[in-house]
Amino acid sequence: MNSIISLSVLGVLVLFLGILKKKTWLLPLILPGLLISLVMTVLHWNMNRGLFHNMIIIDNTGVAFSAVLIFSTFLIFMLAAQYYRKVIRPLDDIYAIMIFALVGAVLMCYFGNLIMLFIGIETLSIALYVLAGSHKEAITSNEATLKYFLLGSFLSGFLLFGIALLYGSSGSFDLYTIHAYVVSHIQQGLPPMFKAGLFLLIIGLSFKIAIAPFHFWAPDVYEGTPTLLTAFMASVVKIASVVAMYRFFSITFFGIHGVWEMTVAILAGITIIIGNVTGIYQPNLKRMLAYSSISHSGYMMLAMVAFSGYTATALLFYAVAYSVATISAFAILILVREAKGNDYFGSFNNLAKHNRIEAFTLAVAMLSLTGIPPLAGFMGKYFLFSAAIEQGWLWLVIIAIAGSAVSVGYYFKPIIAMYFREDQETVLQAGPSYKAHILFLTLLTILLGFLPFLLSGLI
Amino acid sequence: MNALNSIPISYYLMFCSMLFCIGVIGVLIKRNALVILMSVELMINSINLLLAAFSAYSNDPAGQIFVFFIMVVAAAEVAIGLAIIVLIYKTTHSIDIDVLNKLKW
């Protein structure tokens, strides 16, 4: 709760500071502000209570995931100074909307009532529609925002219809009341209305996570959106939506099996196959990262399929590893797009010669996303897959491992281009603080791989 | 209340589902961004009606409260949507969604 209040106040403060038209004052306010909300979030550890008649439930899972979301946003804001270097206007609107989107994302980690789930998703989505179109002059950005808006509001309708049907059959929006309803009705079979509602809810949430077959918007929107905000979409938004789905299932269907696992498992399998196979055919890094994020959401679905008390930890570790690796890949993408004007794989040729740190960062990020030991991505996949095998989902894990093997085909493309292709020399324009930041991201990826117990024992 | 109870809940369910389907079909076959936005509104309003009906039948005010939340969110969404459509119109002089072909599937 503290984090929601402090982040909202921070967003409003940023908007007010915009009146002064001082661009350089914004980030020195935002970065400490985010750290303060991070600390305030962590202070809720072991609090375990419901607020406002269980509208918001604060538990350790929610606290841990919202801390991850705030930390990821902090890492993205560290890139903002470089990305908006040449922009003259104050940018208070974009920063404030990013913070408000984060409020929605944090709400999705804490909700205890379907009303709050809806409010969280819409706060996040409406802010994102604006952010996707924030590069007003570029026609690609306009196109991305219209596509995202039309599909997003359309699929929100499905989500709402699902919530309405769940309400109609169980008589409440409260997750624990719905859980009690499911427990009392599981013997004689759940009514068709409840099952239809559940199905529609899964469709609506799958769209937000970009689960196949509802993933078609993701590559287009990711490509058209300004790169810094794509990093925000690929990390914070994706993790928040996965956590919302995980939270819904883990509370509503606590201790109940056989209702929804098969649907989600099939969706996860399709997502992993489509994400990885289509990823190979992408011509540029930004679209490739979009398909990478699709296939990673498939892996994260394993945590929902194999639900037990142990998967929350695995999902947390995976979310951190994925988010850090994705943000560092986007950090290099921002530099390359600035220097070359595009991000086709040819632009990465011979990059390692003069930009050792940048090339190393991108290589580590790609290896971590592939799941090469001993990096963080490998440990994340190890935890998730072993949790899934423990619950007896062997076929799904085989698909996931095959998908990871296929993903080598595209994750290695930029690495080969950077280190082994000859071309004219490029020097990327990165300041010292930017270099320090990407080195920090790389260190984090390596450190988490070697010391997974830093996170794995938490929840 | 009596007049309401004389109509079974399944009638409301059928009616709202059909309204919802009309909205879905509108989104899928129309090419004009404004008409698509209207169809989405139709979907959302059918859900509002359904929630109000469920709420009245189960004597639980939560459903009707949620309708207010949905109305507020839908209003915010329309505001953003119209702004986006104006933006598209400024750059392409059309609000037909077929002009959106710069980014390939």
Chai-1 contact restraints between the chains, C-beta under 6 A:
chainA,res_idxA,chainB,res_idxB,connection_type,confidence,min_distance_angstrom,max_distance_angstrom,comment,restraint_id
A,I115,B,F66,contact,1.0,0.0,6.0,A-B,restraint_1
A,I115,B,F69,contact,1.0,0.0,6.0,A-B,restraint_2
A,E122,B,V73,contact,1.0,0.0,6.0,A-B,restraint_3
A,I126,B,A76,contact,1.0,0.0,6.0,A-B,restraint_4
A,I126,B,I80,contact,1.0,0.0,6.0,A-B,restraint_5
A,Y129,B,I80,contact,1.0,0.0,6.0,A-B,restraint_6
A,G133,B,I84,contact,1.0,0.0,6.0,A-B,restraint_7
A,I139,B,T91,contact,1.0,0.0,6.0,A-B,restraint_8
A,I139,B,K102,contact,1.0,0.0,6.0,A-B,restraint_9
A,T140,B,K102,contact,1.0,0.0,6.0,A-B,restraint_10
A,N142,B,L87,contact,1.0,0.0,6.0,A-B,restraint_11
A,N142,B,I88,contact,1.0,0.0,6.0,A-B,restraint_12
A,N142,B,T91,contact,1.0,0.0,6.0,A-B,restraint_13
A,E143,B,L100,contact,1.0,0.0,6.0,A-B,restraint_14
A,E143,B,K102,contact,1.0,0.0,6.0,A-B,restraint_15
A,E143,B,L103,contact,1.0,0.0,6.0,A-B,restraint_16
A,T145,B,I84,contact,1.0,0.0,6.0,A-B,restraint_17
A,L146,B,I84,contact,1.0,0.0,6.0,A-B,restraint_18
A,L146,B,I88,contact,1.0,0.0,6.0,A-B,restraint_19
A,F149,B,G81,contact,1.0,0.0,6.0,A-B,restraint_20
A,F149,B,I84,contact,1.0,0.0,6.0,A-B,restraint_21
A,L150,B,I36,contact,1.0,0.0,6.0,A-B,restraint_22
A,S153,B,V40,contact,1.0,0.0,6.0,A-B,restraint_23
A,S153,B,E77,contact,1.0,0.0,6.0,A-B,restraint_24
A,F154,B,V27,contact,1.0,0.0,6.0,A-B,restraint_25
A,F154,B,V40,contact,1.0,0.0,6.0,A-B,restraint_26
A,G157,B,M43,contact,1.0,0.0,6.0,A-B,restraint_27
A,G157,B,I44,contact,1.0,0.0,6.0,A-B,restraint_28
A,L160,B,I47,contact,1.0,0.0,6.0,A-B,restraint_29
A,F161,B,F20,contact,1.0,0.0,6.0,A-B,restraint_30
A,F161,B,I47,contact,1.0,0.0,6.0,A-B,restraint_31
A,A164,B,I47,contact,1.0,0.0,6.0,A-B,restraint_32
A,A164,B,L50,contact,1.0,0.0,6.0,A-B,restraint_33
A,A164,B,L51,contact,1.0,0.0,6.0,A-B,restraint_34
A,Y167,B,F54,contact,1.0,0.0,6.0,A-B,restraint_35
A,Y167,B,G63,contact,1.0,0.0,6.0,A-B,restraint_36
A,G168,B,F54,contact,1.0,0.0,6.0,A-B,restraint_37
A,G171,B,S58,contact,1.0,0.0,6.0,A-B,restraint_38
A,F173,B,A62,contact,1.0,0.0,6.0,A-B,restraint_39
A,D220,B,L103,contact,1.0,0.0,6.0,A-B,restraint_40
A,E223,B,L103,contact,1.0,0.0,6.0,A-B,restraint_41
A,G224,B,L103,contact,1.0,0.0,6.0,A-B,restraint_42
